[in-house]
Each structure stands twice: as C-alpha cells, then as structure tokens.
C-alpha cells in the first residue's frame, strides 16, 4: 500500500482509498442525520488509527468526517450482494431491486 507522509503533522500519513461508504452522524442531528452514500478517497492515519476520512458525494461535494461517522458499504449491508461501483449498488426505482 502506498501512502504520503503528512508534511503538516509529523507521524501522520495520508492513505489513498477507493471505497463506497455510508456517512451518518451518530448523534442523529444535523445535515447527515440520515445515512448518505459517498465515495471515500483518502484517510488520514496516525499509526494504524484512522483520524479523518475524506468523502466525495454525488453532487461533487468533498467533506471530511471523523471515523465514527463512516461505515463501509460492505459492513453496512452484509446480506446484500456486493458490486463494483456505487452506481451498481443503487436500487432501481422501477423494481426496487438491483
């Protein structure tokens, strides 16, 4: 795995990631009170501990979130079959199935 050492924070490294995640505010308040699907692009790590996740949403917004707000799609929906991209994970509005 390749990573970039953070110049601003010694001991921290930026790990590139490419996975679909569910973002949800654990307090249940605010803009992300409901689960939102996004694409995680990188994670700021301190040793083996994640500190900050960078997520890109469908509207192009790029936001940073703490680890408690992030759940990988594979962990969020263990009974559902896994597909290769975010578009394939969205259900069809006509049949409500993949």
Protein Blocks (a to p, Z undefined) as FASTA:
>chain_A
ZZdddfklghiacdddddddddddfklpajklpccddddfbdcdehjacfbdcdddfkop
acdddfklpccfklmmmmbccdfbfklmpccfklopZZ
